């Protein structure tokens, strides 16, 4: 389960005060999927980052499962993310000095898995990249990098998956393949999914949609 209570984010910049996210309540049931939609600049990526524990809220709480992550220190929060959360970032966040299979295996290695590379190769094959597993990110197209990022997010079969434009750099067939893998994970592993998207086709695959406009959930 994902539960946010009165979650907000404000910043002070050059003497001015900006509210990026108004106090927000949101609940996503365990094993369900939710899409956050809305115009660019509405605060969608900020909301996702706060819910995933990647950014600090100005106020409010976030509970993932039965853990209030806003009460965790940085070390405990990092362990929780490592063990329970998968991420798909809009800018991929691949390690430039690691090849594709090493990028996918890295989170599994941090969990202490001895089969990290074997699982990484399996997920690269599922995303159609078994022939590119030795390539560095700079040697891959944007779409291929996104598929590596997806394989990395899925490899640990996380309880929670947060995705920012998960098909944004993919053409139709590749995007559809990734969607199938994502919702297979949702169904087979009871993974809870929260994603941000401009693609109505992606949003329509989710159990629920919420709109964020000017920092407010509609």
C-alpha angles and dihedrals in degrees: 000000000000116000127176122183121193090333114179141165128202132166136194114224127177092339095312128108118226127188110207097174124025117217102294138190119199135162128188115186121232111273094014131110129230131187122206110207134178144112124306112278094026094118100260097133090044091054091049092049092050093048091048094049094246094119134034118247122227089221141349136049138271121206119191112189101326096326123103098215093187087068094054124099118234095266094049091044091052091052091049092051091047094051103037113020136071121197135201109189125200090232093042097233093220120167104251096211095051124079122233098272092045091051091052093044096049099085090046091051090051087056089054096250114162091198095055097122093044092053091044091056091049092054093045087054090050090054092047097253104109088117091055102046094114094050124106118233091255088059092054130079120244091259092050091049089052091052090052088051090050092049089050092051093048100040096083092046090231125208089228128035123193116189131183110200093331094188099031096116097036130097121232101276095041092045091052091049091053092048090053091051091047095052092041086059089048091052102036100039098029088239115176111227130201115176139174116217146160089198110097090196089062094044091051090059091062126089091236141016129205125186124221116200124173091345095309129108111233 
